[in-house]
Amino acid sequence: MSGHAKLFAQPAYERLIQAEPFLKRLIPVLIVCFLVVVAAARYMNISDNRDRLMVGAEHVTAMSLAAAHATLSAELAPVRQSLRWETEARLNRVINATPDSAGRFVLVFDANGRAFAATAGGYDLVGRPVSTLLRDPSPLRLFGERAGVQAIELNGEPVLAAMSQLPDSTGAILSVTPIADMNAAWRQSVSVNVTLFIATSSILLVILYAYFSQAGRAQEADDIYLESHRRVDMALSRGRCGLWDWDMARGRVYWSRSMYEILGLKPRDSVISFGEASHLIHPDDGDLYEIAQKVASGDIKQVDHLFRMRHADGHYLWMRARAQVVDPTSAQTHLIGIAMDVTEQHRLQQRTVEADQRLFDAIESTSEAFVLWDRDDRLVLWNKHYQEIHGLPADSLAPGTPRAVVEAAATRPVVERRLAVPCSKGLAQTYEVQLGDGRWLQINERQTRDGGQVSVGTDITPLKRNQERLRDSEKRLMATIGDLTTSQAELKRKAAELSELNKDYQIETERAEAASKAKSEFLANMSHELRTPLNAIIGFSEVLQARMFGPLGSEKYAEYADDIHNSGIHLLTVINDILDMAKIEAGQMQIEREDVDLAPLLEETLRLLAVQAEKKGIEVQQKISKNLSLNADRRAMKQILLNLLSNAVKFTEPGGRILVRARRTSNAVTLTIEDTGIGIPKALLGRIGQPFEQVQNQFSKSTGGSGLGLAISRSLAELHGGAMKVRSTEGVGTIVSVRVPVECPHVEESFAAA
């Protein structure tokens, strides 16, 4: 196997590393185990040292307490404050005589439990009661010497303490050893052990680092080699390429793993013979022996050959091999190169050729003239119909010919007219041209994606001839239309007669409307003429009622004055209704819109009729929504409410009920007045709301009235763009609903009472 082939062989040290992985990991494992053992030994030593220090401190504390107790019990009778200095001197001698006395001190308490003497280190606690030093209950205070040595907090610091009572309850002794002093000695020991362990560990870690550094460099070199090998192999495999190493002198060929994968063969590390490789090549695609002879003779230095090789499944793959002589000056010829699988490219190329041929055949077989220009207006593709229609010579048509040259050689059109193309966005154009031989063409041009243009010309000569025949038919049709025109004139004459009759009808209608308007104006004028003397009659009757010029001669005259006043008021109300109705019918009623709050207006109207309702014992109920407002004429709305409520009170029998409801529905306000009055017969409901119409029955005759209240209310509601609806049942009651838009409507809306 050649040196180039060895690039893909496995190195010896890689096999060594793979064969002995345990040896590689053994040294760091041993070093780590040694460090763990040393650390465990140091930790156990430190723990034992702390325990020994703690036991020694407890022993020394107990010894100090025993010595102090023996000294005070034998030489000092009852503890007194005057003996403090003597007591402290003796205690200091005793404490200093014991070993390791640094930091320890003794407190002496009197019979009252107050510290009165102490050794060095406890002077700041003299004078403090025992309750502030030892928590209550404390084993030391309860059991004394039996409690032994306790770990407590004294003055905020952890200490070991032991306590004993003096004879005859003359006081107590507290021996104290600070734990902080013991911890300082222990920490010093820990520091020495840790320092030794760190030094030992550092030396071993340096040795371990040096080992891993060398092993890492070796592993890095292996990784670089393996990664390079993997990348090359992956690149060859993904690119459907194979590496060839042809040793022509020995007649051996080395293939990379990817080459075996392409051919579906089992990979192997050994080389293959020249004959095996030549046997896989298709016999019609050349001979390796011939190529070898040309290379050996020096005729060629490079190989670029397209051939087929047999796959393991039996089919052939198209391969393209490229190789080059490594060292032309060497005596032994050696080629190295790659072989690429170009089967898909070869198939795609064949399909492209076949598709181009089918496209060309389709263009040639179409009946339209087809031509394709590139973005530089150069000829790309055309068919024979384009050449025949435009009379182009064969030598003027060649791919790449400028469009101007082709059009200059074509037969000039006689007529050219551009047609509109909807939704083309400037990318398409349509022309109609007439050639010199009389033929007509419709040419459609559209821009391609690459900026070129495709043009399709359709022969529309038969269509144009049909258009000529249609024009002739149109002329004959116009003649027929002329005959029909004469008949139409006769029809127009008859229509004129009907128009004259319609005019006469309109004149009569206008006369009737004028008569109705004159009636309304007459009623308005008469109402004014009648209202002036009525006001005088009412005024003089009020003078008589008030007895402004002295008392009347008889009570009868007073009754007559009241009758005159009431009759005048009634007559004035009737005349006012007639006047309002006349204004409405004459179109003279004007409404002035403003924002009207409906609740106060309803309250004001109900107050005007409250006296009449109370006289008849009628219960008036209200169900009025809050914040009801609308844009309307305040006086007109008050008149609507007053008319409807007056009718309700007038036609409701004593002891009845009237319900007033007001609510907002979408963009309108609905007023509903419901009573339990006499009701209206169903046959007469259609007459309700018509001017001067009044339902006559025994009760309504006695009430009087003009019969204009509902008509005025309906008219005022309609002037606001609203409507009024009446529902009634005889003997049960009547419901009147008025709907008024909140804003001024542009179109009158339909109404359905709630």
KAKA-V358154 format. One record per backbone hydrogen bond with DSSP energy under -0.5 kcal/mol. NH is the residue of the N-H (numbers start at 1). CO is the residue of the C=O. If there is no record, write none. Layout:
nh-><NH/NH>
co-><CO/CO>
//
This chain:
nh-><6/7/8/9/15/16/17/18/19/20/24/25/26/27/29/30/31/32/33/34/35/36/37/38/39/40/41/42/43/44/45/46/47/48/49/50/51/52/53/54/55/56/57/58/59/60/61/62/63/64/65/66/67/68/69/70/71/72/73/74/75/76/77/83/84/87/88/89/90/91/92/93/94/95/96/97/98/98/104/105/107/108/109/110/113/115/116/117/119/122/125/126/127/128/130/132/133/133/134/142/143/144/144/146/147/148/150/150/152/152/154/154/155/157/159/160/161/162/164/166/169/170/172/173/174/175/176/177/179/180/182/183/184/185/186/187/188/189/190/191/192/193/194/195/196/197/198/199/200/201/202/203/204/205/206/207/208/209/210/211/212/213/214/215/216/217/218/219/220/221/222/223/224/225/226/227/228/229/230/231/232/233/234/235/236/237/238/239/240/241/242/244/245/246/247/247/248/248/249/251/252/253/254/256/259/260/261/262/263/264/265/272/274/277/278/279/280/280/281/281/282/285/286/291/292/293/294/295/296/297/298/299/300/303/305/307/307/309/310/311/312/314/317/319/319/320/321/321/322/323/324/325/326/330/333/335/336/337/338/339/340/341/342/342/346/347/348/349/350/351/352/353/354/355/356/357/358/359/360/361/362/363/364/365/366/369/370/371/372/373/374/377/379/380/381/383/387/388/389/390/391/391/392/396/397/398/400/401/403/406/407/408/409/410/411/414/415/417/419/422/424/427/429/430/431/432/433/434/435/435/438/441/442/443/443/444/444/445/445/446/447/448/451/453/454/455/456/457/458/458/460/460/461/464/465/466/467/468/469/470/471/472/473/474/475/476/477/478/479/480/481/482/483/484/485/486/487/488/489/490/491/492/493/494/495/496/497/498/499/500/501/502/503/504/505/506/507/508/509/510/511/512/513/514/515/516/517/518/519/520/521/522/523/524/525/526/527/528/529/530/531/532/533/534/535/536/537/538/539/540/541/542/543/544/545/546/547/547/548/550/558/559/560/561/562/563/564/565/566/567/568/569/570/571/572/573/574/575/576/577/578/579/580/581/582/583/584/585/586/587/588/589/590/593/594/596/596/598/598/599/601/602/603/604/605/606/607/608/609/610/610/611/613/614/615/616/617/618/619/620/621/621/623/625/629/630/631/632/632/634/637/638/639/640/641/642/643/644/645/646/647/648/649/650/651/652/653/655/656/658/659/660/660/661/661/662/663/665/668/669/670/671/671/672/673/674/674/675/676/678/684/685/687/688/688/690/693/693/697/701/702/703/704/712/713/714/715/716/717/718/719/720/721/722/723/725/727/729/731/732/733/734/735/736/737/738/739/740/740/742/743/749>
co-><2/4/5/6/11/12/13/14/15/16/20/21/22/23/25/26/27/28/29/30/31/32/33/34/35/36/37/38/39/40/41/42/43/44/45/46/47/48/49/50/51/52/53/54/55/56/57/58/59/60/61/62/63/64/65/66/67/68/69/70/71/72/75/80/81/83/84/85/86/87/88/89/90/91/92/93/94/95/101/176/174/117/172/114/110/128/108/108/106/119/122/123/115/125/113/129/129/130/130/138/139/139/140/143/144/145/148/161/150/159/152/157/153/154/152/177/150/175/173/171/166/167/109/164/107/162/105/160/158/158/178/179/180/181/182/183/184/185/186/187/188/189/190/191/192/193/194/195/196/197/198/199/200/201/202/203/204/205/206/207/208/209/210/211/212/213/214/215/216/217/218/219/220/221/222/223/224/225/226/227/228/229/230/231/232/233/234/235/237/236/339/337/254/335/245/252/246/333/333/247/247/272/245/243/256/256/257/258/259/261/260/253/251/273/274/275/276/277/277/278/308/282/283/287/288/289/290/291/292/293/295/294/294/323/321/305/319/317/280/315/263/311/309/307/317/340/305/319/338/303/336/301/334/327/331/246/324/244/322/242/320/240/318/340/342/343/344/345/346/347/348/349/350/351/352/353/354/355/356/357/358/359/360/361/362/457/368/455/381/453/378/374/401/372/372/370/383/384/385/386/387/388/387/393/394/396/379/398/377/402/403/404/405/406/390/434/434/432/430/420/421/424/445/419/443/417/441/415/433/439/435/433/458/431/441/442/456/429/443/454/427/452/448/373/446/371/444/369/442/456/440/458/440/460/461/462/463/464/465/466/467/468/469/470/471/472/473/474/475/476/477/478/479/480/481/482/483/484/485/486/487/488/489/490/491/492/493/494/495/496/497/498/499/500/501/502/503/504/505/506/507/508/509/510/511/512/513/514/515/516/517/518/519/520/521/522/523/524/525/526/527/528/529/530/531/532/533/534/535/536/537/538/539/540/541/542/543/544/543/547/554/555/556/557/558/559/560/561/562/563/564/565/566/567/568/569/570/571/572/573/574/575/576/577/578/579/580/581/582/584/583/583/588/591/632/594/630/596/628/628/597/598/599/600/601/602/603/604/605/606/607/607/609/610/611/612/614/613/656/618/619/658/660/662/627/596/742/594/630/632/633/634/635/636/637/638/639/640/641/642/643/644/645/646/647/649/651/616/653/619/674/621/658/659/672/623/670/668/665/740/663/669/738/661/736/659/672/734/657/651/681/682/684/684/685/687/690/707/695/697/698/699/700/708/709/710/711/712/713/714/715/716/718/717/739/737/735/733/678/729/729/675/727/673/725/671/723/669/738/667/667/721>
//
